[in-house]
Amino acid sequence: MKPKVVLYNPVAEFYTMPLALLAIGSHLDRERYQPVIVDGRLKHDPASTLVSAVEGAVCLGITVLTGAPIRDAIRISRIVKAARPDLPIVWGGWHPSMFGDECLDEASVDVTVQGQGEVTFAEIVDRLSRGESLEGCRGCTYRRPAGPPARQPARPLEDINTFRPHDYSLLKVEHYYDLKGKYQLDYTASQGCRFRCSFCADPFVFERRWVGLAPERIGEEIETLWRRYRFTDVNFQDETFFTSAPRVQAIAEEFIRRRLPITWAATMRADQCARLDDAVLETCRRSGLRRVLVGVESGSPEMLKRIQKDITIEQVLETAARCLAHGIRVRFPFIVGFPEEDEQSVSDTLNLAKRLRAMSPDFEAVIFYFKPYPGSAITQEAVARGHRLPRSLDEWSDFDYVGSAGPWVTAEKYRKVERFKFYQELAWDRVPTWKQPFQRLAQWRCRRDAYGFPVERVAGRWLAPRAGLP
């Protein structure tokens, strides 16, 4: 039997398919190794499953995202190491890419991978299977018997067209359909990002480089996967899908030529849309484009410059108008609570969110609070001014980059933003007839920032119970 390479996806609250593990597992030489993916989100007792799965394995690989997944990754690593002390445990993903040495403070972890993992992990597996040292294996850091970890030189971003196609048979695809409540396939058509946003870790990890699959390969792979799994929607998980307009048009034309009965969603920057010909947008729409995610981050021109977003408010509004004209839904993420952000900047952000939401019920405004995500330039500035980042894996496992307010958000500001989030949904979403009087009141509140005496919330709880409001 071929030796196994076991890959683990830690427990998390979202159900995107584990594409990172799919990528590195698919790129292994299948003539020599048998990759096995265990998703902790799908197992009642993932630890027991793994202890059994690693019998006879070359190593255990775990993808680790900053935050709560770290806690599960530590737990699983310790359990497996206790059962198989001789088994190398390799961590990859976002957190080890930024803190490769620090992750080795956890005694159960032997190797960490930095950046793009397909080639690096394949070389690690080959060396481990032959009992060789990892000295000179680019893109990794490993534990030595004595002394500090041995950090190897970085590996350049490889052309992903040279990688093996993702083998979705390594996943139980239909289980993700059930968890998502839709026949949706997650797919990655590119890696990296060329932009320099100072709140994001991408420039640190990818060094502003980007590589994409050829349109013909994407079309062929999506068609092959559709014939096997019969999904109705593809959710592209690329950092910046619309990086190359000719490539995007060619991908859309592939879908049309192959008559794929699917819809799809992807990421887009406002400046990219502003430069996009209407013919490209129309081709995308005919091919099934249903929604784009356009990160706005702030409604303040000054803040956009500070965070180096390199877009303008005018480009955001033009993007909204053009997507509206083509019948494309848009999700606009915003961020408030940057270090030293003043009240006017927050008000500008909420006002732009209102303006976009009022344009169409098919537009969403999603508001997050800034968190000092490791590796980003603005986090480095905050640390230089005295902000303390977590100093251990246990502390990083409590890092919440989605829900709670950050350290620069006052209680008053938090209350205002949370109430706006509640009212903007009621004000501009499609609602049943009985809610329309409350909708008009919510619109009045949003226009005037008048969020006191929330009678709509009380009535809503009575007529249709929902989550509470701070």
C-alpha positions as CSV (number, residue, x, y, z in Angstrom):
1,M,0.0,0.0,0.0
2,K,1.1,3.5,-0.7
3,P,2.0,5.5,2.4
4,K,-0.7,8.0,3.5
5,V,-0.3,11.7,4.0
6,V,-3.0,12.8,6.3
7,L,-4.3,16.4,6.2
8,Y,-6.5,18.1,8.8
9,N,-8.8,21.1,8.7
10,P,-9.5,22.5,12.2
11,V,-12.9,23.2,13.5
12,A,-14.3,26.6,12.5
13,E,-17.7,28.3,12.2
14,F,-17.8,28.5,8.4
15,Y,-18.2,25.7,5.8
16,T,-16.0,26.8,2.9
17,M,-14.4,23.7,1.4
18,P,-10.8,23.2,2.7
19,L,-9.2,24.4,-0.6
20,A,-5.7,24.8,0.9
21,L,-5.6,21.1,1.9
22,L,-7.2,20.2,-1.4
23,A,-4.4,22.0,-3.2
24,I,-1.5,20.4,-1.4
25,G,-3.1,17.0,-1.3
26,S,-3.8,17.1,-5.1
27,H,-0.3,18.1,-5.9
28,L,1.3,15.1,-4.2
29,D,2.5,12.3,-6.4
30,R,-0.4,9.9,-6.4
31,E,1.8,7.1,-7.7
32,R,3.7,7.3,-4.4
33,Y,1.3,8.7,-1.8
34,Q,-2.3,8.4,-0.7
35,P,-3.6,11.8,0.6
36,V,-6.3,11.7,3.1
37,I,-8.3,14.8,4.2
38,V,-10.0,14.9,7.6
39,D,-12.2,18.0,8.1
40,G,-12.8,18.6,11.8
41,R,-16.0,20.4,11.1
42,L,-17.6,17.2,9.6
43,K,-16.5,14.8,12.4
44,H,-18.1,14.1,15.7
45,D,-14.8,13.0,17.1
46,P,-12.0,14.2,14.8
47,A,-9.2,13.3,17.2
48,S,-10.1,9.6,17.2
49,T,-10.5,9.7,13.4
50,L,-7.1,11.1,13.0
51,V,-5.3,8.8,15.5
52,S,-6.6,5.9,13.3
53,A,-5.9,7.7,10.0
54,V,-2.3,8.4,10.7
55,E,-1.3,4.8,11.2
56,G,1.4,4.2,8.6
57,A,1.4,7.9,7.5
58,V,4.4,9.9,6.4
59,C,3.2,13.0,8.3
60,L,0.2,14.9,9.4
61,G,-0.4,18.3,7.8
62,I,-2.7,20.9,9.4
63,T,-3.8,24.2,7.8
64,V,-4.0,26.9,10.5
65,L,-5.9,30.2,10.3
66,T,-5.3,32.9,13.0
67,G,-7.9,32.8,15.7
68,A,-10.0,30.0,17.1
69,P,-8.7,27.3,14.6
70,I,-5.4,27.5,16.4
71,R,-6.9,26.1,19.6
72,D,-8.2,23.0,17.7
73,A,-4.9,22.7,15.8
74,I,-3.0,22.6,19.1
75,R,-5.4,20.1,20.6
76,I,-5.3,17.8,17.6
77,S,-1.5,18.0,17.3
78,R,-0.9,17.1,20.9
79,I,-3.3,14.1,20.8
80,V,-1.7,12.8,17.6
81,K,1.8,13.4,18.9
82,A,1.0,11.5,22.1
83,A,-0.3,8.6,20.1
84,R,2.5,8.7,17.5
85,P,5.6,10.5,18.9
86,D,7.6,9.6,15.8
87,L,5.1,11.2,13.3
88,P,6.2,14.6,11.9
89,I,3.5,17.2,12.2
90,V,3.5,20.1,9.7
91,W,1.6,23.3,10.1
92,G,0.8,25.5,7.1
93,G,-1.6,28.3,6.2
94,W,-1.9,32.0,7.2
95,H,-0.7,31.9,10.8
96,P,2.4,29.7,10.2
97,S,3.2,31.9,7.1
98,M,3.5,34.9,9.4
99,F,4.8,33.2,12.5
100,G,6.7,30.2,11.3
101,D,9.3,30.2,14.2
102,E,6.8,31.0,16.9
103,C,4.5,28.1,15.9
104,L,7.4,25.8,16.7
105,D,7.1,26.9,20.4
106,E,4.3,24.3,20.4
107,A,6.3,21.1,21.2
108,S,4.0,18.9,19.1
109,V,4.7,20.9,15.8
110,D,7.8,19.9,13.9
111,V,7.7,21.9,10.7
112,T,5.9,25.0,9.4
113,V,5.3,26.1,5.8
114,Q,5.5,29.8,4.7
115,G,3.4,31.1,1.8
116,Q,2.4,29.0,-1.2
117,G,2.4,25.4,0.0
118,E,2.0,23.0,-3.0
119,V,5.7,22.6,-4.0
120,T,7.1,23.1,-0.5
121,F,4.9,20.5,1.1
122,A,5.5,18.0,-1.7
123,E,9.2,18.4,-1.1
124,I,8.8,18.0,2.6
125,V,6.8,14.8,2.2
126,D,9.5,13.4,-0.2
127,R,12.3,14.2,2.2
128,L,10.5,12.8,5.3
129,S,9.6,9.6,3.4
130,R,13.3,9.1,2.6
131,G,14.4,10.1,6.1
132,E,16.3,13.1,4.8
133,S,16.9,16.5,6.5
134,L,14.9,19.5,5.5
135,E,18.0,21.7,5.2
136,G,17.7,23.6,2.0
137,C,13.9,23.0,1.5
138,R,12.8,26.5,0.6
139,G,9.6,27.9,2.1
140,C,9.7,26.0,5.5
141,T,11.0,26.3,9.0
142,Y,11.8,23.2,11.1
143,R,12.7,22.2,14.6
144,R,16.3,21.1,15.2
145,P,17.5,18.8,18.0
146,A,19.2,21.8,19.6
147,G,19.2,25.5,19.0
148,P,16.7,27.8,17.4
149,P,14.4,26.7,14.5
150,A,16.0,26.4,11.1
151,R,14.2,28.9,8.8
152,Q,14.9,28.2,5.2
153,P,14.9,30.8,2.3
154,A,11.6,31.8,0.9
155,R,10.2,30.0,-2.1
156,P,9.1,32.2,-5.0
157,L,5.5,32.1,-6.0
158,E,5.1,29.4,-8.6
159,D,2.9,29.4,-11.7
160,I,-0.2,27.4,-10.6
161,N,-0.8,26.2,-14.1
162,T,2.1,23.8,-13.5
163,F,0.3,22.3,-10.5
164,R,-1.9,19.2,-10.7
165,P,-5.7,19.8,-10.9
166,H,-7.5,19.8,-7.6
167,D,-8.9,16.3,-7.0
168,Y,-12.3,16.9,-5.4
169,S,-12.7,13.2,-4.8
170,L,-10.5,13.9,-1.7
171,L,-13.5,15.7,-0.2
172,K,-17.1,14.6,0.5
173,V,-18.5,17.4,-1.7
174,E,-22.1,16.6,-1.1
175,H,-21.6,17.1,2.7
176,Y,-20.6,20.7,2.1
177,Y,-23.8,21.2,0.0
178,D,-25.8,20.0,3.0
179,L,-23.9,22.3,5.4
180,K,-24.2,25.4,3.1
181,G,-27.8,24.6,2.2
182,K,-27.0,25.0,-1.5
183,Y,-25.3,23.1,-4.3
184,Q,-22.3,25.4,-4.3
185,L,-18.7,24.5,-5.3
186,D,-15.8,26.5,-3.8
187,Y,-12.9,27.0,-6.3
188,T,-9.7,28.9,-6.5
189,A,-8.6,30.3,-9.9
190,S,-5.6,32.4,-8.7
191,Q,-3.3,33.0,-5.8
192,G,-1.8,36.2,-4.4
193,C,-2.6,39.9,-4.6
194,R,-0.8,42.8,-6.3
195,F,-2.2,45.5,-4.0
196,R,-0.8,47.1,-0.9
197,C,-3.7,47.6,1.6
198,S,-2.0,48.3,4.9
199,F,-4.6,46.5,7.0
200,C,-4.1,43.2,5.2
201,A,-1.5,40.5,5.5
202,D,-1.5,39.6,1.8
203,P,1.4,42.0,0.9
204,F,3.4,40.4,3.7
205,V,2.7,36.8,2.6
206,F,2.6,37.2,-1.2
207,E,4.9,40.2,-1.6
208,R,2.3,41.8,-4.0
209,R,2.6,39.0,-6.5
210,W,-0.3,37.2,-8.3
211,V,-0.6,34.1,-10.5
212,G,-3.7,32.8,-12.2
213,L,-4.9,29.7,-14.0
214,A,-5.4,29.9,-17.7
215,P,-9.1,30.4,-18.7
216,E,-9.2,27.2,-20.8
217,R,-8.1,25.2,-17.9
218,I,-10.7,26.8,-15.6
219,G,-13.4,26.1,-18.1
220,E,-12.4,22.5,-18.6
221,E,-12.1,21.9,-14.8
222,I,-15.4,23.5,-13.9
223,E,-17.2,21.6,-16.7
224,T,-15.6,18.3,-15.5
225,L,-16.5,19.0,-11.9
226,W,-20.1,20.0,-12.8
227,R,-20.7,16.8,-14.7
228,R,-19.6,14.9,-11.6
229,Y,-21.1,17.0,-8.8
230,R,-24.0,18.9,-10.4
231,F,-23.5,22.1,-8.5
232,T,-25.6,25.1,-9.4
233,D,-23.2,27.8,-8.2
234,V,-19.4,28.4,-8.1
235,N,-17.9,30.6,-5.4
236,F,-14.5,31.7,-6.4
237,Q,-12.3,32.1,-3.3
238,D,-9.6,34.2,-5.0
239,E,-8.2,37.3,-3.3
240,T,-8.6,39.4,-6.4
241,F,-10.5,37.5,-9.2
242,F,-10.8,40.5,-11.5
243,T,-7.1,41.3,-11.6
244,S,-6.9,40.8,-15.4
245,A,-9.9,42.0,-17.5
246,P,-9.0,40.0,-20.6
247,R,-8.6,36.8,-18.5
248,V,-12.0,37.4,-16.8
249,Q,-13.7,37.8,-20.1
250,A,-12.1,34.7,-21.5
251,I,-13.3,32.7,-18.4
252,A,-16.8,34.0,-18.9
253,E,-16.7,33.0,-22.6
254,E,-15.5,29.6,-21.6
255,F,-18.6,29.1,-19.4
256,I,-20.9,30.4,-22.2
257,R,-19.2,28.2,-24.8
258,R,-19.6,25.1,-22.7
259,R,-23.2,26.0,-21.8
260,L,-22.7,25.5,-18.1
261,P,-26.0,26.0,-16.3
262,I,-24.4,27.7,-13.3
263,T,-24.1,31.0,-11.5
264,W,-20.9,32.3,-10.0
265,A,-19.6,34.9,-7.5
266,A,-16.2,36.5,-7.2
267,T,-14.1,39.3,-5.7
268,M,-13.7,42.6,-7.5
269,R,-12.0,45.9,-6.6
270,A,-13.7,49.2,-7.3
271,D,-10.8,50.5,-9.4
272,Q,-10.9,47.3,-11.5
273,C,-14.6,47.7,-12.2
274,A,-14.1,51.4,-13.1
275,R,-11.6,50.3,-15.8
276,L,-13.8,47.4,-17.0
277,D,-15.6,47.7,-20.4
278,D,-19.3,47.3,-20.2
279,A,-18.9,44.5,-22.8
280,V,-16.9,42.5,-20.3
281,L,-19.5,43.0,-17.5
282,E,-22.2,42.0,-19.9
283,T,-20.3,38.8,-20.9
284,C,-19.8,38.0,-17.2
285,R,-23.5,38.5,-16.5
286,R,-24.5,36.2,-19.5
287,S,-22.1,33.6,-18.2
288,G,-23.8,33.5,-14.8
289,L,-22.1,36.1,-12.7
290,R,-24.6,36.8,-9.9
291,R,-22.6,38.6,-7.2
292,V,-19.3,40.4,-6.7
293,L,-17.6,41.3,-3.4
294,V,-16.2,44.8,-3.5
295,G,-14.1,45.8,-0.5
296,V,-14.7,49.5,0.2
297,E,-13.4,49.6,3.8
298,S,-14.0,53.3,4.4
299,G,-16.2,56.1,3.2
300,S,-13.6,58.7,4.1
301,P,-11.2,59.7,1.3
302,E,-8.5,60.5,4.0
303,M,-8.8,57.1,5.6
304,L,-8.7,55.3,2.2
305,K,-5.4,57.0,1.6
306,R,-4.1,56.2,5.0
307,I,-4.9,52.4,4.6
308,Q,-3.5,52.5,1.1
309,K,-6.6,51.1,-0.5
310,D,-5.8,52.9,-3.7
311,I,-9.5,53.4,-4.7
312,T,-11.8,56.4,-4.7
313,I,-15.3,57.0,-3.5
314,E,-16.2,57.9,-7.0
315,Q,-15.0,54.5,-8.2
316,V,-17.1,52.8,-5.6
317,L,-20.3,54.6,-6.7
318,E,-19.5,53.9,-10.3
319,T,-19.1,50.2,-9.5
320,A,-22.4,50.2,-7.8
321,A,-24.2,51.9,-10.7
322,R,-22.7,49.7,-13.3
323,C,-23.5,46.5,-11.4
324,L,-27.0,47.7,-10.8
325,A,-27.4,48.4,-14.6
326,H,-26.2,44.8,-15.3
327,G,-28.3,43.1,-12.6
328,I,-25.3,42.0,-10.6
329,R,-25.6,41.8,-6.8
330,V,-22.9,43.4,-4.7
331,R,-21.6,42.9,-1.2
332,F,-19.7,45.9,0.1
333,P,-17.5,45.2,3.2
334,F,-16.6,48.2,5.4
335,I,-14.2,48.5,8.3
336,V,-14.5,50.9,11.2
337,G,-12.4,51.4,14.3
338,F,-9.0,51.9,12.8
339,P,-6.4,53.2,15.2
340,E,-7.0,56.9,15.9
341,E,-10.0,57.0,13.5
342,D,-12.1,60.1,14.3
343,E,-15.9,60.3,14.5
344,Q,-16.1,62.0,11.1
345,S,-14.4,59.1,9.4
346,V,-16.8,56.6,11.0
347,S,-19.8,58.9,10.0
348,D,-18.5,59.0,6.4
349,T,-18.3,55.2,6.3
350,L,-21.9,54.8,7.6
351,N,-23.1,57.5,5.2
352,L,-21.6,55.7,2.2
353,A,-23.0,52.4,3.3
354,K,-26.5,54.1,3.5
355,R,-26.0,55.5,0.0
356,L,-25.1,52.1,-1.5
357,R,-27.9,50.2,0.4
358,A,-30.5,52.7,-0.8
359,M,-29.5,52.0,-4.5
360,S,-30.8,48.4,-4.4
361,P,-32.1,45.7,-2.1
362,D,-29.6,43.5,-3.9
363,F,-26.7,45.5,-2.4
364,E,-25.3,44.5,1.0
365,A,-23.2,46.6,3.3
366,V,-21.2,44.4,5.8
367,I,-19.5,46.3,8.6
368,F,-16.5,44.9,10.5
369,Y,-14.3,46.3,13.2
370,F,-10.6,46.7,12.5
371,K,-8.5,44.1,14.2
372,P,-4.7,44.4,14.2
373,Y,-4.2,41.4,11.9
374,P,-0.6,40.1,12.1
375,G,1.7,40.9,9.2
376,S,-0.2,44.1,8.1
377,A,1.5,47.5,7.9
378,I,-1.1,49.3,10.0
379,T,-0.7,46.7,12.7
380,Q,3.1,47.3,12.8
381,E,2.3,51.0,13.2
382,A,0.0,50.2,16.1
383,V,2.6,48.1,17.8
384,A,5.1,50.9,17.4
385,R,2.7,53.1,19.3
386,G,2.4,50.7,22.2
387,H,-0.3,48.2,21.1
388,R,0.4,44.7,22.4
389,L,-0.2,41.8,20.1
390,P,-0.8,38.2,21.4
391,R,2.5,36.6,22.5
392,S,1.6,33.0,22.4
393,L,-0.4,30.5,20.4
394,D,-2.9,30.3,23.2
395,E,-3.4,34.1,23.1
396,W,-3.7,34.0,19.3
397,S,-6.4,31.4,19.5
398,D,-8.6,34.0,21.3
399,F,-8.0,36.5,18.5
400,D,-11.4,37.4,17.0
401,Y,-11.1,39.1,13.6
402,V,-14.9,39.0,12.7
403,G,-17.3,39.7,15.6
404,S,-16.1,41.8,18.5
405,A,-15.1,45.4,18.5
406,G,-11.4,46.3,18.4
407,P,-9.4,48.1,21.0
408,W,-9.9,51.5,19.4
409,V,-13.7,51.4,19.5
410,T,-15.5,53.1,22.4
411,A,-18.7,51.7,23.9
412,E,-20.6,54.6,22.4
413,K,-19.2,54.1,18.9
414,Y,-19.8,50.3,19.1
415,R,-23.5,50.9,20.1
416,K,-24.0,53.3,17.2
417,V,-22.5,51.0,14.6
418,E,-24.3,47.9,15.9
419,R,-27.6,49.7,15.8
420,F,-26.9,51.0,12.4
421,K,-26.2,47.5,11.2
422,F,-29.6,46.4,12.6
423,Y,-31.6,49.3,11.1
424,Q,-29.9,49.3,7.6
425,E,-31.0,45.7,7.1
426,L,-34.6,46.5,8.0
427,A,-34.4,49.7,6.0
428,W,-33.4,48.4,2.6
429,D,-33.8,44.6,2.5
430,R,-36.8,43.2,0.8
431,V,-39.4,42.7,3.5
432,P,-43.0,41.3,3.8
433,T,-45.9,43.6,3.7
434,W,-46.4,43.6,7.5
435,K,-42.9,44.9,8.0
436,Q,-43.1,47.8,5.6
437,P,-44.3,50.4,8.2
438,F,-41.2,49.5,10.3
439,Q,-39.1,49.6,7.2
440,R,-40.1,53.3,6.5
441,L,-39.3,54.1,10.1
442,A,-35.9,52.4,9.9
443,Q,-35.1,54.4,6.7
444,W,-36.0,57.6,8.6
445,R,-33.7,56.6,11.4
446,C,-30.8,55.8,9.2
447,R,-31.1,59.0,7.3
448,R,-30.9,61.0,10.6
449,D,-28.8,58.6,12.7
450,A,-31.7,58.5,15.2
451,Y,-31.4,55.1,16.8
452,G,-33.0,55.6,20.2
453,F,-36.2,54.0,21.4
454,P,-36.0,51.0,19.1
455,V,-39.7,50.1,18.8
456,E,-39.0,48.2,15.6
457,R,-36.8,45.8,17.6
458,V,-39.4,45.3,20.2
459,A,-42.1,44.6,17.6
460,G,-39.8,42.4,15.7
461,R,-39.0,40.3,18.7
462,W,-42.7,39.9,19.4
463,L,-43.8,39.2,15.8
464,A,-40.7,37.4,14.6
465,P,-38.0,36.7,17.3
466,R,-34.4,37.4,16.2
467,A,-31.0,38.1,17.7
468,G,-30.9,41.0,20.2
469,L,-29.2,44.3,19.8
470,P,-26.6,45.9,22.1
